[in-house]
Amino acid sequence: MKIIRIILFVLLLIGCNKTSNVLIVTAKSNSVDCHMCPGFIIIEKGLKKDTLKMGSWGSPPKFNQFKANGGDYIAFESSYFSAGINESSLSILSLNEDSYLTPVFDTLIGDEQINSLKTTRRILEFRMPDTLLVHNYNETYNSFNETQIRTDSLTELLLIKNSALFSGINEIKVSNLIMPNAGKSVPGALIISNGIKTDTIYDCSYGRFPDYKRVISGGTDYLLTTCGINGGGNNVRNYFIWSLKNETFMDTLFYRQIYVGEISNMVDSRKWIQREVSFSVNDEKVVFKTDSIITLNDYESEEVIDTISIGQSTVTYDLNKR
């Protein structure tokens, strides 16, 4: 009888051990479906049960589990639409024991309102386990027949496979703060924490928070933020690089403000210079690649008279690496 009890106890321990490794992820809608009301992601692992509030309109985001560098992860792709502007985000959480539900990758991009008729749309697409695509295109509204024209499509490809983000070290958490019903002069905010220190970035206008991306270059960890400020055609965009090293956490390493749109009036037309700018870090260099287009519009009809491409230019700056 004693032997049977021991066997049953061992079998029970084995059964509990197997159960503790089973992961169950469930998506649940919110009973309240307001614009800023999140849905729920319920993650169960053994006796652990966690609820994540994510998404909008009461719906949870799309999610996928995957493996990378021998570890287990879950990726959430979500979007938020407000006042004609869509924001897309990708968040990756660890499912490993030593860093369970720790954010290991997080990025957000948003559309940019160029003027009352033109918007640059940006959409994220994550292809497991290591590829992030950023789809860009311009959408121009035709007020005569109330249609949209899609032009200048471009897709950027980013590889995150070899990034130390998947190692679970340097746990950085980024959350956004939206200021509701804010005017043009009111910035949004990003709250950044490394588990010891917390800092806040205030930028943008109309209560929107900056686009951001965490990158590792030359073995150093950075946060890149950028935000467009609409000036009725004379538009600027701010570019920042922040340190994520523990010793210099959230020190400003780089800042530039670039005019991405400039309007000048001519005799019977309006000249509009638009600049599409890509922003990256390569070891100790900051690289800006700019495509410039000049558009001539008729004063009265607003129809396009001519479009001239100036071509691409590249400017490199030294990074104040600390």
C-alpha positions as CSV (number, residue, x, y, z in Angstrom):
1,M,0.0,0.0,0.0
2,K,2.9,2.4,0.9
3,I,4.5,1.7,-2.5
4,I,1.3,2.5,-4.4
5,R,0.9,5.8,-2.5
6,I,4.5,6.8,-3.4
7,I,3.8,6.0,-7.0
8,L,0.6,8.0,-7.0
9,F,2.4,10.9,-5.4
10,V,5.2,10.8,-8.0
11,L,2.6,10.7,-10.8
12,L,0.8,13.6,-9.3
13,L,4.0,15.7,-9.1
14,I,4.8,14.8,-12.8
15,G,1.3,15.8,-13.8
16,C,1.4,19.1,-12.0
17,N,4.8,19.8,-13.5
18,K,3.5,19.3,-17.0
19,T,0.5,21.4,-16.3
20,S,2.6,24.3,-15.0
21,N,4.3,24.5,-18.4
22,V,1.1,24.7,-20.4
23,L,0.4,28.2,-21.7
24,I,-3.1,29.3,-22.5
25,V,-3.7,32.7,-24.2
26,T,-7.3,34.0,-24.5
27,A,-8.6,37.2,-26.1
28,K,-11.7,38.7,-24.6
29,S,-13.7,41.8,-25.7
30,N,-14.7,44.5,-23.3
31,S,-18.4,45.0,-22.5
32,V,-17.8,48.7,-23.0
33,D,-16.7,49.6,-26.6
34,C,-15.8,53.2,-26.4
35,H,-13.0,54.6,-28.5
36,M,-10.2,54.4,-25.9
37,C,-11.6,51.3,-24.1
38,P,-9.2,48.3,-24.4
39,G,-9.9,44.7,-24.9
40,F,-8.3,42.0,-22.7
41,I,-5.6,39.4,-23.2
42,I,-5.7,36.7,-20.5
43,I,-2.4,34.6,-20.2
44,E,-2.4,31.5,-18.0
45,K,0.6,29.4,-17.2
46,G,0.1,26.9,-14.4
47,L,-1.2,28.8,-11.4
48,K,-0.2,32.1,-12.9
49,K,-3.0,34.2,-14.5
50,D,-2.4,37.7,-15.9
51,T,-4.7,40.1,-17.7
52,L,-3.3,42.6,-20.2
53,K,-5.5,45.6,-21.2
54,M,-4.7,46.3,-24.8
55,G,-6.5,47.5,-28.0
56,S,-9.3,50.0,-28.7
57,W,-13.1,50.0,-29.2
58,G,-13.3,47.2,-26.6
59,S,-11.4,44.8,-28.9
60,P,-8.1,43.1,-28.0
61,P,-5.2,43.2,-30.5
62,K,-4.1,40.5,-32.8
63,F,-1.4,38.2,-31.2
64,N,0.9,35.4,-32.3
65,Q,3.3,33.2,-30.2
66,F,6.7,32.3,-31.7
67,K,10.2,31.2,-30.9
68,A,13.4,33.2,-31.4
69,N,17.0,32.4,-30.3
70,G,15.7,29.4,-28.3
71,G,13.2,31.4,-26.4
72,D,9.4,31.8,-26.4
73,Y,7.7,35.1,-27.1
74,I,4.3,36.6,-27.9
75,A,3.8,39.5,-30.3
76,F,0.8,42.0,-30.2
77,E,0.0,44.1,-33.2
78,S,-2.5,46.9,-32.6
79,S,-3.7,50.2,-34.0
80,Y,-5.5,53.2,-32.7
81,F,-7.5,55.6,-35.0
82,S,-8.5,59.1,-34.0
83,A,-9.3,62.3,-35.9
84,G,-8.3,60.7,-39.2
85,I,-4.9,59.6,-37.9
86,N,-4.0,55.9,-37.3
87,E,-1.2,54.7,-35.0
88,S,0.2,51.2,-35.4
89,S,2.2,49.5,-32.7
90,L,4.1,46.2,-32.2
91,S,4.8,44.9,-28.7
92,I,6.7,41.7,-28.0
93,L,6.7,40.0,-24.5
94,S,8.9,37.2,-23.2
95,L,7.2,34.0,-22.2
96,N,10.4,32.6,-20.6
97,E,10.7,31.8,-16.9
98,D,13.4,34.3,-16.1
99,S,11.7,37.2,-17.8
100,Y,8.1,36.2,-17.9
101,L,5.8,38.8,-19.5
102,T,8.7,41.3,-19.7
103,P,8.5,43.6,-22.8
104,V,11.5,42.9,-25.0
105,F,10.6,45.0,-28.1
106,D,8.2,47.9,-28.5
107,T,7.7,50.3,-31.3
108,L,5.0,52.7,-32.5
109,I,4.5,54.7,-35.7
110,G,1.7,57.0,-36.7
111,D,0.3,58.7,-39.8
112,E,1.3,62.3,-40.5
113,Q,-1.2,65.0,-41.6
114,I,0.7,67.0,-44.2
115,N,-2.1,69.4,-44.9
116,S,-5.9,69.4,-45.2
117,L,-5.8,67.3,-48.4
118,K,-2.7,65.1,-47.9
119,T,-1.8,62.5,-45.3
120,T,1.2,60.1,-45.1
121,R,0.0,56.7,-44.0
122,R,2.2,54.3,-42.1
123,I,1.4,50.7,-41.2
124,L,3.4,48.1,-39.3
125,E,3.5,44.4,-40.3
126,F,5.4,41.8,-38.3
127,R,6.6,38.6,-39.9
128,M,7.7,36.1,-37.3
129,P,10.3,35.7,-35.9
130,D,12.5,38.5,-37.0
131,T,11.1,40.8,-39.7
132,L,9.3,44.1,-39.3
133,L,7.9,45.8,-42.3
134,V,6.9,49.5,-42.3
135,H,4.5,50.3,-45.2
136,N,4.4,54.0,-46.2
137,Y,2.2,55.7,-48.8
138,N,0.7,59.2,-49.4
139,E,-3.1,59.6,-49.5
140,T,-4.4,62.7,-51.3
141,Y,-8.1,63.7,-51.0
142,N,-9.8,65.0,-54.1
143,S,-12.5,67.4,-52.9
144,F,-14.3,67.4,-56.3
145,N,-15.4,63.8,-56.3
146,E,-14.6,63.0,-52.6
147,T,-12.1,60.2,-53.4
148,Q,-8.6,59.4,-52.1
149,I,-5.6,58.8,-54.4
150,R,-2.8,56.6,-53.1
151,T,0.7,57.4,-54.3
152,D,4.4,57.1,-53.4
153,S,4.2,53.6,-51.8
154,L,7.4,52.6,-50.0
155,T,8.1,49.6,-47.7
156,E,11.0,49.6,-45.2
157,L,12.4,46.3,-43.9
158,L,13.9,46.0,-40.4
159,L,15.5,42.9,-39.0
160,I,15.3,42.3,-35.2
161,K,16.6,38.7,-35.2
162,N,20.1,39.4,-33.9
163,S,19.1,42.2,-31.5
164,A,20.0,41.7,-27.8
165,L,16.3,42.7,-27.2
166,F,15.5,38.9,-27.2
167,S,18.0,38.2,-24.5
168,G,15.7,39.7,-21.8
169,I,18.4,42.0,-20.5
170,N,18.1,45.8,-20.2
171,E,14.3,45.6,-19.6
172,I,12.9,48.9,-21.0
173,K,9.2,49.7,-20.7
174,V,7.7,52.4,-22.9
175,S,4.1,53.7,-22.4
176,N,2.3,56.5,-24.0
177,L,0.3,59.3,-22.5
178,I,-2.4,60.9,-24.7
179,M,-3.8,64.3,-23.8
180,P,-7.5,64.2,-24.8
181,N,-9.2,67.2,-26.5
182,A,-5.8,69.0,-26.6
183,G,-5.0,72.0,-28.7
184,K,-2.1,72.5,-31.1
185,S,0.3,73.7,-28.5
186,V,-0.3,70.7,-26.1
187,P,2.3,67.8,-26.5
188,G,1.7,64.2,-25.8
189,A,4.2,62.1,-23.8
190,L,6.2,58.9,-23.6
191,I,7.0,57.4,-20.2
192,I,10.2,55.4,-20.3
193,S,11.4,53.1,-17.4
194,N,14.3,50.7,-17.0
195,G,13.0,49.3,-13.7
196,I,15.1,51.7,-11.6
197,K,14.6,55.1,-13.2
198,T,11.6,56.6,-15.0
199,D,11.6,59.6,-17.3
200,T,9.1,61.4,-19.5
201,I,9.4,62.8,-23.1
202,Y,7.1,65.6,-24.1
203,D,6.8,66.2,-27.8
204,C,4.3,66.6,-30.7
205,S,1.1,68.7,-30.8
206,Y,-2.6,68.2,-30.3
207,G,-1.9,65.8,-27.4
208,R,-0.3,63.1,-29.7
209,F,2.8,61.3,-28.5
210,P,6.0,60.8,-30.6
211,D,6.7,57.8,-32.8
212,Y,9.5,55.7,-31.2
213,K,11.8,52.8,-31.9
214,R,14.4,51.1,-29.7
215,V,17.6,50.1,-31.6
216,I,20.9,48.6,-30.7
217,S,23.9,49.8,-32.8
218,G,27.6,49.1,-32.1
219,G,26.6,47.3,-28.9
220,T,24.8,50.4,-27.5
221,D,21.1,50.7,-26.7
222,Y,19.2,53.7,-28.0
223,L,15.7,55.1,-28.1
224,L,14.8,57.0,-31.3
225,T,11.8,59.3,-31.3
226,T,10.4,61.5,-34.0
227,C,7.3,63.7,-34.3
228,G,5.8,65.9,-37.0
229,I,4.3,69.3,-36.2
230,N,1.8,70.6,-38.7
231,G,2.2,74.3,-39.6
232,G,-0.3,74.6,-42.4
233,G,2.1,73.3,-45.0
234,N,5.2,74.7,-43.4
235,N,5.7,71.6,-41.4
236,V,8.6,70.5,-39.1
237,R,9.7,67.2,-37.7
238,N,11.7,66.7,-34.5
239,Y,14.3,63.9,-34.3
240,F,15.8,62.8,-31.0
241,I,18.2,60.0,-29.9
242,W,18.2,59.1,-26.2
243,S,20.6,56.9,-24.3
244,L,19.2,53.7,-22.7
245,K,22.4,52.7,-20.9
246,N,22.0,52.6,-17.1
247,E,24.7,55.1,-16.4
248,T,23.3,57.7,-18.9
249,F,19.7,56.7,-18.9
250,M,17.5,59.1,-21.0
251,D,20.4,61.6,-21.7
252,T,19.8,63.4,-25.0
253,L,22.5,62.3,-27.4
254,F,21.2,63.9,-30.6
255,Y,18.5,66.5,-31.7
256,R,17.6,68.0,-35.0
257,Q,14.5,69.8,-36.3
258,I,13.9,69.5,-40.0
259,Y,11.4,71.3,-42.3
260,V,9.6,68.5,-44.1
261,G,7.2,70.8,-45.8
262,E,7.6,74.4,-47.1
263,I,5.1,76.5,-49.0
264,S,5.9,79.6,-51.0
265,N,3.5,81.7,-53.1
266,M,4.2,82.6,-56.7
267,V,2.4,84.8,-59.2
268,D,-0.4,82.3,-60.2
269,S,0.6,79.2,-58.3
270,R,1.8,77.8,-55.1
271,K,5.1,76.0,-54.7
272,W,5.2,73.2,-52.1
273,I,8.4,71.4,-51.2
274,Q,7.9,68.1,-49.4
275,R,10.6,66.0,-47.8
276,E,10.4,62.3,-46.9
277,V,13.1,61.7,-44.3
278,S,14.4,58.4,-43.0
279,F,16.3,58.5,-39.7
280,S,18.8,55.8,-38.5
281,V,21.8,55.1,-36.3
282,N,24.9,53.3,-37.7
283,D,27.5,52.7,-35.0
284,E,28.5,56.3,-34.0
285,K,26.9,58.0,-36.9
286,V,23.4,59.4,-37.4
287,V,22.2,59.1,-41.0
288,F,19.4,61.1,-42.6
289,K,18.2,60.2,-46.1
290,T,15.9,62.7,-47.7
291,D,13.7,62.5,-50.8
292,S,12.5,65.9,-51.9
293,I,9.6,66.7,-54.2
294,I,8.4,70.1,-55.5
295,T,4.7,70.4,-56.3
296,L,3.2,73.4,-58.2
297,N,-0.5,73.9,-57.5
298,D,-2.9,76.2,-59.2
299,Y,-4.2,79.0,-56.8
300,E,-7.9,78.7,-57.7
301,S,-8.5,75.0,-58.5
302,E,-5.7,73.6,-56.3
303,E,-4.9,71.2,-59.2
304,V,-1.4,70.0,-59.6
305,I,0.4,71.8,-62.4
306,D,3.7,70.0,-62.2
307,T,5.7,67.7,-59.9
308,I,9.5,67.7,-59.8
309,S,11.7,65.3,-58.0
310,I,14.9,66.8,-56.6
311,G,16.3,63.3,-55.8
312,Q,17.7,61.7,-52.6
313,S,20.3,63.3,-50.4
314,T,22.2,61.7,-47.5
315,V,23.5,63.7,-44.5
316,T,25.6,62.1,-41.7
317,Y,26.2,63.5,-38.2
318,D,28.5,62.3,-35.4
319,L,26.6,60.9,-32.5
320,N,27.4,62.2,-29.0
321,K,28.0,58.7,-27.6
322,R,28.3,58.6,-23.8
